[in-house]
Each structure stands twice: as C-alpha cells, then as structure tokens.
C-alpha cells in the first residue's frame, strides 16, 4: 500500500482508540506537553508517516485553529455567543479563501467526504505569506509547517538530527503561541 491514513495505521498496529498516537500512545491530553515521552512501539514505525495524510491533517489543523482563534477554546462548554463567533469566523475564512485564492474548503462534496484534499493543502501552503494573512495564524509557524511537509515529501534522505531539531522548535513555537 502506498497511501495509508491514521485509520489504517491504527488497524495495522492494533490501536483501539482513533485519538491515540499509534506510535507512542499519546492522546490529545499529552500533545502540548512537549516533554511527554511515551513508550515507542517500535513495530509501528514500519508504517511510517503518510505524506498525503500529513498534508491534509496539517492543513485541517490550521483551518480549525483559525475558526477557534477568537473563542480560544478547544473543548469545554461554549456559550451560544462563542459558538456563533466560531461559525461566523468559519464562514469568513471560507469566503476569503474562495475569493482570494479560489480554494473551496470544508465544503461537502456531492458524493463523499469533503474538499480538503492534498491538492488544496499544497496550494494553501504554497504562499505562506498569504496563508498567514488570511488565517491570522503566525507566518513563522505556517512557513515552518510548509518546510516540514516539503522535507518529508522531497524524496531525499532526511538528516534525523536536524529534522528533530527543526520539528521540536516548531512544536515549541506552536505551544508558545
Ligand atoms: Zn506519537
């Protein structure tokens, strides 16, 4: 198989919960705790990272962060005003992306799924200056995510030490912001 996503990795590694990392068992409770060191399931490393899936998920991640930027809540109880503000932000960003870049996002397709595919993601990260301006997410963070996606899809051998340093710095920047 050349195209796998998280669901396939979970099935292949016997991970029951879809919200758990199939390599280190981290859950969303751990994700922002960068010193969390879960036990690495070495056999799970064989499934690797799906480049296409990483592209789609990082793009989706930026979008959802943007929708919540004003409310600043991920889970937990939201008031009607907060829900409305989130919906309003979502509609605004959809409109701006459509009119200023021609990208249709989070729109259901007539037959299945939605339009957030790898191609949409590639076009979104193509211009990190415009992407950051449209979403309100830091340019530096957007640029770094783009660089990581380009590195893992480049086909070149990646220096693991440099990669880890760059990815860790990016994670710290994200948590700080
Ligand atoms: Zn993990």
Backbone and ligand atoms as CSV (ligand in chain L), in Angstrom:
chain,resi,resn,atom,element,x,y,z
A,1,UNK,N,N,0.848,-1.202,0.000
A,1,UNK,CA,C,0.000,0.000,0.000
A,1,UNK,C,C,0.883,1.251,0.000
A,2,UNK,N,N,0.557,2.200,-0.803
A,2,UNK,CA,C,1.335,3.431,-0.834
A,2,UNK,C,C,0.591,4.584,-0.192
A,3,UNK,N,N,-0.683,4.447,0.021
A,3,UNK,CA,C,-1.447,5.531,0.649
A,3,UNK,C,C,-2.172,4.994,1.870
A,4,UNK,N,N,-1.693,5.387,3.052
A,4,UNK,CA,C,-2.354,4.964,4.280
A,4,UNK,C,C,-2.732,6.206,5.072
A,5,UNK,N,N,-3.741,6.080,5.886
A,5,UNK,CA,C,-4.066,7.176,6.790
A,5,UNK,C,C,-4.095,6.644,8.219
A,6,UNK,N,N,-4.430,7.502,9.142
A,6,UNK,CA,C,-4.406,7.124,10.559
A,6,UNK,C,C,-5.251,5.903,10.868
A,7,UNK,N,N,-6.384,5.783,10.204
A,7,UNK,CA,C,-7.276,4.654,10.486
A,7,UNK,C,C,-6.604,3.330,10.120
A,8,UNK,N,N,-5.902,3.331,8.986
A,8,UNK,CA,C,-5.210,2.114,8.563
A,8,UNK,C,C,-4.060,1.798,9.521
A,9,UNK,N,N,-3.308,2.854,9.924
A,9,UNK,CA,C,-2.198,2.650,10.866
A,9,UNK,C,C,-2.726,2.090,12.185
A,10,UNK,N,N,-3.857,2.601,12.658
A,10,UNK,CA,C,-4.448,2.096,13.901
A,10,UNK,C,C,-4.815,0.623,13.755
A,11,UNK,N,N,-5.434,0.275,12.632
A,11,UNK,CA,C,-5.831,-1.109,12.415
A,11,UNK,C,C,-4.597,-2.006,12.342
A,12,UNK,N,N,-3.554,-1.538,11.637
A,12,UNK,CA,C,-2.359,-2.355,11.443
A,12,UNK,C,C,-1.585,-2.552,12.739
A,13,UNK,N,N,-1.700,-1.598,13.675
A,13,UNK,CA,C,-0.908,-1.692,14.911
A,13,UNK,C,C,-1.773,-2.099,16.102
A,14,UNK,N,N,-3.055,-2.378,15.854
A,14,UNK,CA,C,-3.939,-2.812,16.937
A,14,UNK,C,C,-4.272,-1.707,17.931
A,15,UNK,N,N,-4.174,-0.435,17.503
A,15,UNK,CA,C,-4.531,0.683,18.382
A,15,UNK,C,C,-6.045,0.838,18.363
A,16,UNK,N,N,-6.651,0.705,19.554
A,16,UNK,CA,C,-8.118,0.710,19.603
A,16,UNK,C,C,-8.700,2.115,19.415
A,17,UNK,N,N,-8.062,3.097,20.066
A,17,UNK,CA,C,-8.645,4.443,20.036
A,17,UNK,C,C,-8.092,5.244,18.865
A,18,UNK,N,N,-8.977,5.898,18.125
A,18,UNK,CA,C,-8.526,6.660,16.959
A,18,UNK,C,C,-7.896,7.990,17.362
A,19,UNK,N,N,-8.070,8.391,18.642
A,19,UNK,CA,C,-7.488,9.672,19.047
A,19,UNK,C,C,-6.149,9.477,19.758
A,20,UNK,N,N,-5.581,8.286,19.609
A,20,UNK,CA,C,-4.316,7.971,20.258
A,20,UNK,C,C,-3.235,7.820,19.199
A,21,UNK,N,N,-2.018,8.305,19.504
A,21,UNK,CA,C,-0.911,8.115,18.570
A,21,UNK,C,C,-0.564,6.633,18.505
A,22,UNK,N,N,-0.494,6.074,17.303
A,22,UNK,CA,C,-0.241,4.633,17.181
A,22,UNK,C,C,1.226,4.287,17.416
A,23,UNK,N,N,2.077,5.302,17.544
A,23,UNK,CA,C,3.494,5.030,17.810
A,23,UNK,C,C,3.823,5.155,19.301
A,24,UNK,N,N,3.391,6.253,19.939
A,24,UNK,CA,C,3.803,6.483,21.336
A,24,UNK,C,C,2.616,6.533,22.301
A,25,UNK,N,N,1.401,6.248,21.822
A,25,UNK,CA,C,0.193,6.187,22.654
A,25,UNK,C,C,-0.207,7.536,23.274
A,26,UNK,N,N,0.369,8.633,22.790
A,26,UNK,CA,C,-0.034,9.948,23.308
A,26,UNK,C,C,-1.477,10.232,22.900
A,27,UNK,N,N,-2.208,10.906,23.785
A,27,UNK,CA,C,-3.553,11.355,23.442
A,27,UNK,C,C,-3.543,12.884,23.415
A,28,UNK,N,N,-4.674,13.479,23.096
A,28,UNK,CA,C,-4.689,14.946,22.997
A,28,UNK,C,C,-4.321,15.610,24.324
A,29,UNK,N,N,-4.438,14.882,25.438
A,29,UNK,CA,C,-4.018,15.426,26.738
A,29,UNK,C,C,-2.501,15.680,26.770
A,30,UNK,N,N,-1.759,14.869,26.007
A,30,UNK,CA,C,-0.296,14.956,26.035
A,30,UNK,C,C,0.269,15.883,24.957
A,31,UNK,N,N,-0.502,16.154,23.918
A,31,UNK,CA,C,0.076,16.755,22.717
A,31,UNK,C,C,0.826,18.064,22.966
A,32,UNK,N,N,0.341,18.889,23.869
A,32,UNK,CA,C,1.029,20.158,24.116
A,32,UNK,C,C,2.080,20.067,25.217
A,33,UNK,N,N,2.179,18.886,25.830
A,33,UNK,CA,C,3.230,18.680,26.841
A,33,UNK,C,C,4.423,18.088,26.107
A,34,UNK,N,N,5.339,18.976,25.702
A,34,UNK,CA,C,6.394,18.530,24.788
A,34,UNK,C,C,7.432,17.649,25.454
A,35,UNK,N,N,7.437,17.606,26.799
A,35,UNK,CA,C,8.392,16.708,27.461
A,35,UNK,C,C,7.804,15.303,27.645
A,36,UNK,N,N,6.563,15.087,27.204
A,36,UNK,CA,C,5.954,13.765,27.287
A,36,UNK,C,C,6.757,12.765,26.464
A,37,UNK,N,N,7.162,11.698,27.123
A,37,UNK,CA,C,7.890,10.653,26.396
A,37,UNK,C,C,7.122,9.353,26.566
A,38,UNK,N,N,6.300,9.036,25.586
A,38,UNK,CA,C,5.587,7.767,25.642
A,38,UNK,C,C,6.523,6.646,25.216
A,39,UNK,N,N,6.123,5.436,25.501
A,39,UNK,CA,C,6.946,4.314,25.066
A,39,UNK,C,C,6.711,4.087,23.573
A,40,UNK,N,N,7.787,4.088,22.814
A,40,UNK,CA,C,7.645,3.946,21.370
A,40,UNK,C,C,7.409,2.483,20.994
A,41,UNK,N,N,6.329,2.254,20.283
A,41,UNK,CA,C,6.039,0.933,19.758
A,41,UNK,C,C,6.853,0.750,18.475
A,42,UNK,N,N,8.012,0.114,18.622
A,42,UNK,CA,C,8.986,0.049,17.524
A,42,UNK,C,C,8.399,-0.609,16.268
A,43,UNK,N,N,7.552,-1.615,16.469
A,43,UNK,CA,C,6.995,-2.290,15.287
A,43,UNK,C,C,6.070,-1.354,14.496
A,44,UNK,N,N,5.526,-0.324,15.171
A,44,UNK,CA,C,4.616,0.602,14.483
A,44,UNK,C,C,5.375,1.542,13.549
A,45,UNK,N,N,6.699,1.666,13.756
A,45,UNK,CA,C,7.470,2.598,12.914
A,45,UNK,C,C,7.465,2.170,11.450
A,46,UNK,N,N,7.223,0.889,11.225
A,46,UNK,CA,C,7.260,0.377,9.861
A,46,UNK,C,C,6.171,0.998,8.970
A,47,UNK,N,N,5.054,1.425,9.572
A,47,UNK,CA,C,4.001,2.025,8.745
A,47,UNK,C,C,4.334,3.474,8.369
A,48,UNK,N,N,5.307,4.062,9.062
A,48,UNK,CA,C,5.800,5.378,8.677
A,48,UNK,C,C,4.774,6.477,8.783
A,49,UNK,N,N,5.061,7.559,8.093
A,49,UNK,CA,C,4.143,8.701,8.055
A,49,UNK,C,C,3.598,8.789,6.643
A,50,UNK,N,N,2.300,8.898,6.501
A,50,UNK,CA,C,1.740,9.111,5.182
A,50,UNK,C,C,1.880,10.588,4.826
A,51,UNK,N,N,2.620,10.853,3.765
A,51,UNK,CA,C,2.869,12.234,3.362
A,51,UNK,C,C,1.558,12.941,2.993
A,52,UNK,N,N,0.742,12.225,2.229
A,52,UNK,CA,C,-0.532,12.817,1.813
A,52,UNK,C,C,-1.398,13.138,3.038
A,53,UNK,N,N,-1.432,12.184,3.967
A,53,UNK,CA,C,-2.251,12.378,5.159
A,53,UNK,C,C,-1.723,13.533,6.004
A,54,UNK,N,N,-0.400,13.640,6.120
A,54,UNK,CA,C,0.202,14.738,6.881
A,54,UNK,C,C,-0.186,16.080,6.261
A,55,UNK,N,N,-0.167,16.134,4.937
A,55,UNK,CA,C,-0.551,17.370,4.231
A,55,UNK,C,C,-1.979,17.770,4.567
A,56,UNK,N,N,-2.875,16.801,4.462
A,56,UNK,CA,C,-4.294,17.081,4.702
A,56,UNK,C,C,-4.528,17.470,6.159
A,57,UNK,N,N,-3.900,16.724,7.088
A,57,UNK,CA,C,-4.152,16.975,8.501
A,57,UNK,C,C,-3.565,18.305,8.967
A,58,UNK,N,N,-2.368,18.676,8.470
A,58,UNK,CA,C,-1.785,19.951,8.882
A,58,UNK,C,C,-2.617,21.123,8.354
A,59,UNK,N,N,-3.131,20.963,7.154
A,59,UNK,CA,C,-3.997,22.000,6.581
A,59,UNK,C,C,-5.276,22.124,7.407
A,60,UNK,N,N,-5.881,20.979,7.712
A,60,UNK,CA,C,-7.102,20.960,8.512
A,60,UNK,C,C,-6.852,21.553,9.905
A,61,UNK,N,N,-5.694,21.238,10.443
A,61,UNK,CA,C,-5.294,21.747,11.758
A,61,UNK,C,C,-5.266,23.293,11.752
A,62,UNK,N,N,-4.642,23.872,10.725
A,62,UNK,CA,C,-4.583,25.334,10.617
A,62,UNK,C,C,-5.996,25.915,10.507
A,63,UNK,N,N,-6.820,25.290,9.676
A,63,UNK,CA,C,-8.187,25.788,9.494
A,63,UNK,C,C,-8.951,25.810,10.815
A,64,UNK,N,N,-8.897,24.690,11.535
A,64,UNK,CA,C,-9.679,24.587,12.759
A,64,UNK,C,C,-9.149,25.507,13.847
A,65,UNK,N,N,-7.834,25.703,13.834
A,65,UNK,CA,C,-7.231,26.667,14.753
A,65,UNK,C,C,-7.750,28.073,14.437
A,66,UNK,N,N,-7.856,28.376,13.164
A,66,UNK,CA,C,-8.346,29.679,12.726
A,66,UNK,C,C,-9.789,29.909,13.187
A,67,UNK,N,N,-10.630,28.892,13.018
A,67,UNK,CA,C,-12.034,29.032,13.417
A,67,UNK,C,C,-12.139,29.355,14.903
A,68,UNK,N,N,-11.207,28.799,15.700
A,68,UNK,CA,C,-11.280,28.932,17.159
A,68,UNK,C,C,-10.439,30.073,17.702
A,69,UNK,N,N,-9.783,30.794,16.820
A,69,UNK,CA,C,-8.815,31.806,17.244
A,69,UNK,C,C,-9.416,32.883,18.151
A,70,UNK,N,N,-10.657,33.267,17.886
A,70,UNK,CA,C,-11.263,34.328,18.697
A,70,UNK,C,C,-11.843,33.776,19.994
A,71,UNK,N,N,-12.370,32.558,19.937
A,71,UNK,CA,C,-13.022,31.967,21.119
A,71,UNK,C,C,-11.992,31.380,22.093
A,72,UNK,N,N,-10.873,30.909,21.528
A,72,UNK,CA,C,-9.777,30.338,22.327
A,72,UNK,C,C,-10.220,29.178,23.212
A,73,UNK,N,N,-11.097,28.324,22.687
A,73,UNK,CA,C,-11.489,27.113,23.415
A,73,UNK,C,C,-11.493,25.965,22.433
A,74,UNK,N,N,-10.940,24.826,22.869
A,74,UNK,CA,C,-10.968,23.650,22.014
A,74,UNK,C,C,-12.149,22.783,22.433
A,75,UNK,N,N,-12.075,22.280,23.672
A,75,UNK,CA,C,-13.196,21.529,24.204
A,75,UNK,C,C,-13.825,22.385,25.290
A,76,UNK,N,N,-14.764,21.776,26.005
A,76,UNK,CA,C,-15.372,22.503,27.115
A,76,UNK,C,C,-16.614,23.224,26.651
A,77,UNK,N,N,-17.309,23.759,27.621
A,77,UNK,CA,C,-18.622,24.334,27.326
A,77,UNK,C,C,-18.458,25.696,26.662
A,78,UNK,N,N,-19.145,25.839,25.546
A,78,UNK,CA,C,-19.120,27.127,24.855
A,78,UNK,C,C,-20.502,27.746,24.930
A,79,UNK,N,N,-20.530,29.056,25.155
A,79,UNK,CA,C,-21.819,29.754,25.172
A,79,UNK,C,C,-22.331,29.883,23.743
A,80,UNK,N,N,-23.587,30.292,23.607
A,80,UNK,CA,C,-24.163,30.456,22.279
A,80,UNK,C,C,-23.373,31.511,21.497
A,81,UNK,N,N,-22.964,32.580,22.204
A,81,UNK,CA,C,-22.188,33.652,21.558
A,81,UNK,C,C,-20.864,33.094,21.017
A,82,UNK,N,N,-20.234,32.256,21.821
A,82,UNK,CA,C,-18.951,31.689,21.397
A,82,UNK,C,C,-19.130,30.771,20.188
A,83,UNK,N,N,-20.190,29.979,20.210
A,83,UNK,CA,C,-20.457,29.094,19.058
A,83,UNK,C,C,-20.736,29.913,17.800
A,84,UNK,N,N,-21.530,30.978,17.978
A,84,UNK,CA,C,-21.848,31.840,16.837
A,84,UNK,C,C,-20.595,32.500,16.281
A,85,UNK,N,N,-19.728,32.960,17.186
A,85,UNK,CA,C,-18.486,33.614,16.768
A,85,UNK,C,C,-17.607,32.641,15.978
A,86,UNK,N,N,-17.577,31.396,16.446
A,86,UNK,CA,C,-16.788,30.374,15.758
A,86,UNK,C,C,-17.360,30.109,14.352
A,87,UNK,N,N,-18.684,29.985,14.276
A,87,UNK,CA,C,-19.336,29.765,12.975
A,87,UNK,C,C,-19.108,30.932,12.031
A,88,UNK,N,N,-19.182,32.127,12.595
A,88,UNK,CA,C,-19.007,33.340,11.789
A,88,UNK,C,C,-17.580,33.413,11.243
A,89,UNK,N,N,-16.590,33.109,12.105
A,89,UNK,CA,C,-15.193,33.103,11.678
A,89,UNK,C,C,-14.984,32.074,10.571
A,90,UNK,N,N,-15.637,30.909,10.729
A,90,UNK,CA,C,-15.519,29.853,9.739
A,90,UNK,C,C,-16.045,30.317,8.380
A,91,UNK,N,N,-17.212,30.954,8.391
A,91,UNK,CA,C,-17.783,31.433,7.128
A,91,UNK,C,C,-16.902,32.511,6.494
A,92,UNK,N,N,-16.345,33.391,7.345
A,92,UNK,CA,C,-15.475,34.463,6.832
A,92,UNK,C,C,-14.237,33.896,6.145
A,93,UNK,N,N,-13.598,32.944,6.822
A,93,UNK,CA,C,-12.367,32.390,6.252
A,93,UNK,C,C,-12.665,31.593,4.980
A,94,UNK,N,N,-13.809,30.891,4.968
A,94,UNK,CA,C,-14.190,30.159,3.750
A,94,UNK,C,C,-14.369,31.121,2.583
A,95,UNK,N,N,-15.050,32.228,2.855
A,95,UNK,CA,C,-15.293,33.211,1.800
A,95,UNK,C,C,-13.987,33.831,1.314
A,96,UNK,N,N,-13.120,34.216,2.253
A,96,UNK,CA,C,-11.855,34.835,1.850
A,96,UNK,C,C,-10.981,33.869,1.057
A,97,UNK,N,N,-10.930,32.625,1.487
A,97,UNK,CA,C,-10.117,31.653,0.740
A,97,UNK,C,C,-10.682,31.431,-0.662
A,98,UNK,N,N,-12.013,31.409,-0.754
A,98,UNK,CA,C,-12.637,31.177,-2.056
A,98,UNK,C,C,-12.387,32.363,-2.980
A,99,UNK,N,N,-12.606,33.585,-2.472
A,99,UNK,CA,C,-12.488,34.742,-3.355
A,99,UNK,C,C,-11.038,35.134,-3.628
A,100,UNK,N,N,-10.137,34.933,-2.634
A,100,UNK,CA,C,-8.768,35.411,-2.812
A,100,UNK,C,C,-7.803,34.349,-3.317
A,101,UNK,N,N,-8.161,33.061,-3.171
A,101,UNK,CA,C,-7.262,32.021,-3.684
A,101,UNK,C,C,-7.997,30.993,-4.540
A,102,UNK,N,N,-9.326,31.060,-4.584
A,102,UNK,CA,C,-10.085,30.081,-5.360
A,102,UNK,C,C,-10.215,28.726,-4.671
A,103,UNK,N,N,-9.783,28.655,-3.401
A,103,UNK,CA,C,-9.854,27.373,-2.691
A,103,UNK,C,C,-11.207,27.191,-2.016
A,104,UNK,N,N,-11.796,26.030,-2.259
A,104,UNK,CA,C,-13.046,25.681,-1.578
A,104,UNK,C,C,-12.689,24.776,-0.410
A,105,UNK,N,N,-13.016,25.201,0.798
A,105,UNK,CA,C,-12.614,24.395,1.955
A,105,UNK,C,C,-13.800,23.993,2.812
A,106,UNK,N,N,-13.640,22.835,3.459
A,106,UNK,CA,C,-14.667,22.308,4.368
A,106,UNK,C,C,-16.067,22.324,3.759
A,107,UNK,N,N,-16.138,22.187,2.444
A,107,UNK,CA,C,-17.437,22.120,1.766
A,107,UNK,C,C,-17.677,20.652,1.432
A,108,UNK,N,N,-18.849,20.123,1.791
A,108,UNK,CA,C,-19.101,18.720,1.450
A,108,UNK,C,C,-19.107,18.527,-0.067
A,109,UNK,N,N,-18.544,17.408,-0.520
A,109,UNK,CA,C,-18.639,17.061,-1.940
A,109,UNK,C,C,-19.972,16.374,-2.150
A,110,UNK,N,N,-20.457,16.396,-3.383
A,110,UNK,CA,C,-21.789,15.834,-3.611
A,110,UNK,C,C,-21.819,14.329,-3.356
A,111,UNK,N,N,-20.720,13.613,-3.647
A,111,UNK,CA,C,-20.779,12.157,-3.461
A,111,UNK,C,C,-20.195,11.659,-2.134
A,112,UNK,N,N,-19.024,12.193,-1.722
A,112,UNK,CA,C,-18.456,11.701,-0.463
A,112,UNK,C,C,-17.436,12.699,0.082
A,113,UNK,N,N,-17.196,12.595,1.374
A,113,UNK,CA,C,-16.118,13.352,2.010
A,113,UNK,C,C,-16.257,14.846,1.849
A,114,UNK,N,N,-15.142,15.550,1.925
A,114,UNK,CA,C,-15.162,16.980,1.635
A,114,UNK,C,C,-13.961,17.344,0.771
A,115,UNK,N,N,-13.796,18.629,0.529
A,115,UNK,CA,C,-12.816,19.034,-0.475
A,115,UNK,C,C,-11.402,19.269,0.058
A,116,UNK,N,N,-11.183,19.010,1.349
A,116,UNK,CA,C,-9.842,19.257,1.875
A,116,UNK,C,C,-8.898,18.137,1.466
A,117,UNK,N,N,-8.433,18.161,0.233
A,117,UNK,CA,C,-7.538,17.095,-0.198
A,117,UNK,C,C,-6.087,17.592,-0.260
A,118,UNK,N,N,-5.202,16.695,-0.682
A,118,UNK,CA,C,-3.787,17.030,-0.708
A,118,UNK,C,C,-3.481,18.215,-1.606
A,119,UNK,N,N,-4.241,18.318,-2.689
A,119,UNK,CA,C,-4.022,19.406,-3.633
A,119,UNK,C,C,-4.400,20.761,-3.019
A,120,UNK,N,N,-5.513,20.787,-2.291
A,120,UNK,CA,C,-5.935,22.008,-1.605
A,120,UNK,C,C,-4.857,22.426,-0.611
A,121,UNK,N,N,-4.341,21.448,0.121
A,121,UNK,CA,C,-3.316,21.718,1.117
A,121,UNK,C,C,-2.049,22.277,0.462
A,122,UNK,N,N,-1.631,21.663,-0.617
A,122,UNK,CA,C,-0.416,22.117,-1.318
A,122,UNK,C,C,-0.576,23.561,-1.766
A,123,UNK,N,N,-1.745,23.882,-2.305
A,123,UNK,CA,C,-1.976,25.248,-2.774
A,123,UNK,C,C,-2.042,26.239,-1.626
A,124,UNK,N,N,-2.583,25.789,-0.505
A,124,UNK,CA,C,-2.677,26.654,0.664
A,124,UNK,C,C,-1.282,27.004,1.187
A,125,UNK,N,N,-0.396,25.998,1.311
A,125,UNK,CA,C,0.942,26.228,1.878
A,125,UNK,C,C,1.906,26.850,0.863
A,126,UNK,N,N,1.531,26.848,-0.401
A,126,UNK,CA,C,2.370,27.392,-1.459
A,126,UNK,C,C,2.794,28.841,-1.157
A,127,UNK,N,N,1.870,29.605,-0.622
A,127,UNK,CA,C,2.138,31.006,-0.334
A,127,UNK,C,C,1.883,31.281,1.162
A,128,UNK,N,N,2.895,31.001,2.000
A,128,UNK,CA,C,2.672,31.134,3.448
A,128,UNK,C,C,2.375,32.570,3.887
A,129,UNK,N,N,2.840,33.552,3.121
A,129,UNK,CA,C,2.553,34.944,3.473
A,129,UNK,C,C,1.057,35.208,3.367
A,130,UNK,N,N,0.481,34.814,2.233
A,130,UNK,CA,C,-0.958,34.996,2.023
A,130,UNK,C,C,-1.758,34.118,2.990
A,131,UNK,N,N,-1.291,32.872,3.175
A,131,UNK,CA,C,-1.991,31.944,4.083
A,131,UNK,C,C,-2.056,32.524,5.496
A,132,UNK,N,N,-0.948,33.076,5.960
A,132,UNK,CA,C,-0.903,33.640,7.318
A,132,UNK,C,C,-1.786,34.879,7.410
A,133,UNK,N,N,-1.789,35.656,6.334
A,133,UNK,CA,C,-2.605,36.867,6.324
A,133,UNK,C,C,-4.097,36.520,6.367
A,134,UNK,N,N,-4.488,35.496,5.609
A,134,UNK,CA,C,-5.901,35.102,5.551
A,134,UNK,C,C,-6.378,34.455,6.852
A,135,UNK,N,N,-5.515,33.649,7.465
A,135,UNK,CA,C,-5.965,32.888,8.629
A,135,UNK,C,C,-5.710,33.600,9.953
A,136,UNK,N,N,-4.714,34.479,9.982
A,136,UNK,CA,C,-4.339,35.106,11.253
A,136,UNK,C,C,-3.401,34.227,12.070
A,137,UNK,N,N,-2.994,33.096,11.498
A,137,UNK,CA,C,-2.019,32.224,12.163
A,137,UNK,C,C,-0.616,32.729,11.808
A,138,UNK,N,N,0.280,32.691,12.767
A,138,UNK,CA,C,1.639,33.207,12.607
A,138,UNK,C,C,2.293,32.770,11.289
A,139,UNK,N,N,2.922,33.719,10.618
A,139,UNK,CA,C,3.619,33.413,9.361
A,139,UNK,C,C,4.735,32.404,9.621
A,140,UNK,N,N,5.471,32.627,10.706
A,140,UNK,CA,C,6.618,31.779,11.020
A,140,UNK,C,C,6.175,30.322,11.205
A,141,UNK,N,N,5.054,30.145,11.912
A,141,UNK,CA,C,4.544,28.785,12.135
A,141,UNK,C,C,4.082,28.166,10.808
A,142,UNK,N,N,3.339,28.940,10.022
A,142,UNK,CA,C,2.844,28.444,8.733
A,142,UNK,C,C,4.015,28.047,7.831
A,143,UNK,N,N,5.040,28.913,7.797
A,143,UNK,CA,C,6.204,28.654,6.958
A,143,UNK,C,C,6.914,27.368,7.392
A,144,UNK,N,N,7.043,27.196,8.715
A,144,UNK,CA,C,7.730,26.017,9.239
A,144,UNK,C,C,6.953,24.731,8.925
A,145,UNK,N,N,5.636,24.785,9.003
A,145,UNK,CA,C,4.833,23.602,8.670
A,145,UNK,C,C,5.003,23.260,7.194
A,146,UNK,N,N,5.041,24.302,6.373
A,146,UNK,CA,C,5.261,24.097,4.938
A,146,UNK,C,C,6.631,23.442,4.704
A,147,UNK,N,N,7.652,23.931,5.409
A,147,UNK,CA,C,9.003,23.384,5.245
A,147,UNK,C,C,9.047,21.910,5.658
A,148,UNK,N,N,8.347,21.570,6.746
A,148,UNK,CA,C,8.315,20.175,7.212
A,148,UNK,C,C,7.633,19.290,6.172
A,149,UNK,N,N,6.507,19.775,5.636
A,149,UNK,CA,C,5.801,18.990,4.611
A,149,UNK,C,C,6.673,18.806,3.372
A,150,UNK,N,N,7.405,19.850,3.000
A,150,UNK,CA,C,8.263,19.732,1.822
A,150,UNK,C,C,9.409,18.759,2.073
A,151,UNK,N,N,9.933,18.791,3.304
A,151,UNK,CA,C,11.038,17.876,3.626
A,151,UNK,C,C,10.569,16.422,3.534
A,152,UNK,N,N,9.414,16.105,4.157
A,152,UNK,CA,C,9.006,14.692,4.180
A,152,UNK,C,C,8.516,14.208,2.820
A,153,UNK,N,N,8.172,15.129,1.918
A,153,UNK,CA,C,7.730,14.671,0.604
A,153,UNK,C,C,8.794,14.877,-0.473
A,154,UNK,N,N,10.014,15.278,-0.061
A,154,UNK,CA,C,11.038,15.625,-1.056
A,154,UNK,C,C,11.622,14.402,-1.753
A,155,UNK,N,N,11.565,13.246,-1.109
A,155,UNK,CA,C,12.189,12.062,-1.690
A,155,UNK,C,C,13.665,11.963,-1.347
A,156,UNK,N,N,14.237,13.014,-0.734
A,156,UNK,CA,C,15.641,12.960,-0.325
A,156,UNK,C,C,15.745,12.341,1.066
A,157,UNK,N,N,16.926,11.845,1.367
A,157,UNK,CA,C,17.166,11.325,2.705
A,157,UNK,C,C,17.194,12.518,3.665
A,158,UNK,N,N,16.532,12.373,4.812
A,158,UNK,CA,C,16.448,13.488,5.763
A,158,UNK,C,C,17.389,13.220,6.931
A,159,UNK,N,N,18.183,14.231,7.303
A,159,UNK,CA,C,19.066,14.124,8.468
A,159,UNK,C,C,18.188,14.111,9.719
A,160,UNK,N,N,18.153,12.975,10.450
A,160,UNK,CA,C,17.211,12.873,11.575
A,160,UNK,C,C,17.492,13.872,12.690
A,161,UNK,N,N,18.770,14.210,12.909
A,161,UNK,CA,C,19.113,15.143,13.991
A,161,UNK,C,C,18.599,16.546,13.656
A,162,UNK,N,N,18.894,16.980,12.436
A,162,UNK,CA,C,18.410,18.299,12.016
A,162,UNK,C,C,16.891,18.349,11.947
A,163,UNK,N,N,16.308,17.259,11.463
A,163,UNK,CA,C,14.844,17.206,11.352
A,163,UNK,C,C,14.205,17.310,12.734
A,164,UNK,N,N,14.740,16.543,13.677
A,164,UNK,CA,C,14.170,16.572,15.027
A,164,UNK,C,C,14.279,17.977,15.631
A,165,UNK,N,N,15.444,18.610,15.424
A,165,UNK,CA,C,15.635,19.946,15.982
A,165,UNK,C,C,14.606,20.915,15.393
A,166,UNK,N,N,14.481,20.883,14.074
A,166,UNK,CA,C,13.553,21.798,13.397
A,166,UNK,C,C,12.104,21.536,13.827
A,167,UNK,N,N,11.734,20.252,13.873
A,167,UNK,CA,C,10.356,19.896,14.240
A,167,UNK,C,C,10.071,20.256,15.700
A,168,UNK,N,N,11.054,20.041,16.584
A,168,UNK,CA,C,10.864,20.378,18.003
A,168,UNK,C,C,10.735,21.884,18.199
A,169,UNK,N,N,11.586,22.633,17.507
A,169,UNK,CA,C,11.484,24.101,17.588
A,169,UNK,C,C,10.097,24.561,17.127
A,170,UNK,N,N,9.610,23.924,16.065
A,170,UNK,CA,C,8.288,24.271,15.532
A,170,UNK,C,C,7.201,23.950,16.558
A,171,UNK,N,N,7.308,22.793,17.196
A,171,UNK,CA,C,6.320,22.405,18.215
A,171,UNK,C,C,6.352,23.388,19.384
A,172,UNK,N,N,7.553,23.781,19.800
A,172,UNK,CA,C,7.657,24.744,20.914
A,172,UNK,C,C,7.066,26.098,20.516
A,173,UNK,N,N,7.349,26.511,19.313
A,173,UNK,CA,C,6.781,27.783,18.826
A,173,UNK,C,C,5.253,27.722,18.853
A,174,UNK,N,N,4.703,26.596,18.385
A,174,UNK,CA,C,3.241,26.417,18.365
A,174,UNK,C,C,2.667,26.510,19.766
A,175,UNK,N,N,3.243,25.784,20.717
A,175,UNK,CA,C,2.719,25.778,22.081
A,175,UNK,C,C,2.826,27.179,22.693
A,176,UNK,N,N,3.943,27.845,22.436
A,176,UNK,CA,C,4.170,29.199,22.970
A,176,UNK,C,C,3.097,30.166,22.445
A,177,UNK,N,N,2.819,30.068,21.137
A,177,UNK,CA,C,1.839,30.989,20.533
A,177,UNK,C,C,0.419,30.694,21.023
L,1,ZN,ZN,ZN,3.372,9.670,18.985
